[in-house]
């Protein structure tokens, strides 16, 4: 193997590893702090070696002064795809925070196994169920396929930061609020209607102990509706994961 060919092979391996590292840092499941760093590093090396024969041929060598910008761009591509899929988890956590307040569980905090911080019990419940659905639907394999396909339509050193790309990123971040309300909608609507009805009852009969009955009624109603809607979650989250992953791919197309 000539020196030029050796440098090209090393450049290809490093570029693939940089893009995969961005994904492993921010993607759901892969970026979890529960997974040891050495496991993530081993996974990056293994996938890099598997992808190199398919997408690493003909990459490099690059000039030394081009490497900082090139590595930054590759990290940004992988991180963008991971963050796009992670929006579903952020939206689920937001829905859990909203419903924790509405159902009266805002002060009941437990340790979130994914982030290792105190979080409301409803938010942890949402996060745990979404992670189980994420693994059951093989979305982690969708991500690996998407990152491999990204080398075909967005080769290294071809990324351009345009205004359309920046607007798409901002729009994607704003999707968290819409998705969060969308996920929490059934329970949120029921508890809001309950608040209105309890307000009318309080006006009609001031002797009713609504300060004591209100939180209990809202909590019980919220739990019942939450349980009744669980059967619709697989279809809902399957659609949300598809939408967010397709949105991430669309953003990368805008960067060409």
N, C-alpha and C positions, 0 to 999 in steps of 0.2 A: 504494500500500500504506500503510495507516494505521500509526501508531507502535505500537499494540498488536499488530498482525499482524506487524510487523517484529521486535519483541521476542520474540514467540512463535516465529517462525522461527529466530531466533538461539538461543533456549533449546533448541529441539528439536535443532538441529545440535550444540550443546555436550553435551547429554545423551547423544546417540547416540555422539559421539566419546569421551566419558568411558567408556562401557561397552565400546566397542571397544578403547580404550587398555588397559584392564585385561586383556582377552583377549590383546592383542599383547605384553604384558609377561611373561605367565606360560605361555602356550600353547606346546606343542612346535612346532618349526619357526619359528613367528612370533616367539617370544620368544628365539630363538637369538642369541647375541652376535655371531655371524658376520655376520648381516644388519645393514647400517648403519642407524643411527637415522633418517636422512633417508628411507630406503626405507620403514621402518615408519610414519613420519609421513605420507608420501605415500599409503601404503596405507590408513591410518585415514581420511584426508580423502576419498579416492576412495570407500571403502565407505560412509562417512557420507552423502555426496551421493547414493549409489545407494539407501540405505535411507530417506532422509528423506521422499520422496514417499509411501512405504508406511506408515511407522510414526511419522513426525515431525509429522504434522498434529495440531493440537489440544494440543500440549505447551506448557506455560507460557502467559504469562510467570510467573516465580516471584519472590518477594520476595528481596531481597539477603541477608537473614539465613538463608534456607533453602538457599542455594547450597552452602556447605561440606558439610553433611550429605548433600545430594542428590548431589553429585559423589562423595563417599566411598562412598555406597551403590552408585552406578553402577559405580565402579571395582571394588568388592567383587564385584558380580555377574559382571563380565567375568573378573576374576581367578579366581573360583570355578570357572567353566567351564573355564578354561585349566588350572588346577591339577588338576581332576578327570581330564582327559585325560592330563596329564603323569604321572599315577601309573603308567601302563604303562611309561614310560621309567625312572622311579625304580625300579620293580620289576625291570626288566631289568638295570639297573645293579647293584642289590643281588644279583641272581642271578649276575651276572658276578663280583662281589667274592667271593661264597661259593665259586664254582667255581674262582676263581683260587687260593684257599687250598687247596682240595681237590685240584686238579690239579698243584699245585707251581709256579704262575706268579705267586704273590703279589708277588714281587720284580721281576717284569718289567713295568715301567711305560712308557707312551708318552703323548704329548700327545693328550688328547681334543679333537677338532676342534670339538665343540659347546660344551664348557665351558672350554676352554683351560687345563686343569689336568692334572697327571700322574695317570693312572688305569691300573689293571691292564689288560693286553692283552685278557683275556677280557671285561672289562666294556666296553671300547671296541668289541670285536667285537659284543657284544650290542646296544649302543647304535646302532651303525652299521646293523646289519641291521634293527632295529626302525624306525629313521628311514626306510630305504628302503621298508619295508612300509607305513609311515604315508603316504608320498607316493604309493606305487603304488595303495593302496586309496582314495585321495582323502579321507582323514580330515580334511585341512585344509579341504576344502570342507564336510564335515559340520559342522565347528566354525562356519564362517561362517553356514550355514543355521540352526544352533542358536541363535546369538547374535541372528539376525534374528527367529526365532520367539519368543525370550525377551521381546521387547517386547509380544507379544500376550497372553501369560499372566502376565507380571510387568511391568506398565507402570511408568514412573518414579514415584518417590515413594510406591510401594505396598509396598516391602520392609519386613518387620518381623523383627527378630532375636529369635526365640523359642528356647525350650529345645530343641524338636525340631530346629530348624535347627542349633543348636550340637552336639547329639549326633550328627546326621548328618555334620557336618564331622569330628568326632573319629573316627567310624567309618570314614569315607572315608580319613583319614590312616592308620588302622590297617590298611587293605587292602594297603598296600605290602608288608608282611612276608608276608602270605598269598600275594600274587601272585608275590613274589620266589621263595619256596620252590616254588610251583607251576611256575614257569618252569624252575627249576633241578632239579626232581625227578628226571628220568631219569638225568642225569649224577651228581647228588648221591647217589642210591640206589646206583648202580653203584660209585662210589668208596668209599662207606661199607662195602659188602659186601666190597670188595677189602681194606679195612683189617682187617676181621674175619678174612678168610681168611689174610692175611699174618701176623696175630697168631697164628693156630693153627699156621701153618707154622713160625713162629719158636719156638713152644713144642715142636713135634715135632722140629725139627732146628735146634739153635742154631748149627750151622756155616754155614747159608745166609746169604749177604751181603744180608740183607733191607734194611739201611740204604741200600744202593746200588741194589738192584733195585726196592724199593718205590716210590719217586717216579717212576721211569721207567715202571713198569707202570701206575700210576695215571694218569699223563699220557697215555700211549698209549691206554688204555682210555677215558678221558674224551673225548679227541679223536675216537675212532671213534664213540662213542655220540652225541656232539654232531653229527657229520656225518650220522649215520643219522637223526637227528630233525629235521633242517632242513626236510624236505619237509612236516612237520606244522606248521611255524611260521606260514604264511599263514592257515590256518584258526584256529589258536590266537589269534593276535594280532587277527584280524578280530573274533573273539568278545570279546576283552578290550577292544578299542577301543569296541565297541558297548556293553558293560556299563558302562564308565567314563563314557561320554557320557550314557547313560541315567541313571546315578546322579547326574551333575551336573545334569541337567534335573530329576530328582526332588528334589534339594536346593533348587533354586530354587522349586519348587512349595511346599516347606515354608516358604519365606520370605514367602509371600503373607499 
